[in-house]
Amino acid sequence: MIVATDGNHFRSIGGGLLVFGLYGLFFWRLFKGNPGNRLIECGSITLIVFLAMIPINSAGDVPDWLFGAWIVLIILLCFATLFFLLQRMIRAVSRRSNP
């Protein structure tokens, strides 16, 4: 069966793959440049999960339970990122106050 396609479909798919590849390269370099930094890792995962939610949600029929679970995951990841940020700030202040 032959499917008639418009050139815009290929252009949008190619653009999406390009953006996906560039984000992948960016996050790979970020992880490799900061090994063991839980703030960077958790914040990047939070951003990836949030950005993955946008096209999936706009695709159409997403069950309510899946959308709710996704929101809970993003909230938990945000709190974990804030915890690691607070931990890093406390360590920086304690190092600065101890000569």
C-alpha positions, 0 to 999 in steps of 0.5 A: 500500500502506498501512502501519500505523504507531504514534505512537511511531515518529513521536515517536522520529523527531521526537525524533531529528530534533530532537536532530540539529538541535540538535547541528547548530546547536550545532556550526555556532555553534561553528565560526562563533565560532572560525574557524581554531581547529583544536583546536575543529574537529578535536574537533568532527568527532571527536565527530560521527563518534563520535556518528554511529557509535552509531545506525549500529552499533545499526541492525544489520548493519554489516560488520566492515571498516566498523566497523574502519575507523570505529574507526581513523578515530576513533582518528586523529581523537583523536590529531589533536585531542590534537596540536592541544591539545598545540600550543596548550599549548606556545604558551601556555607559551612566550608566558607565559615570554617577557615 
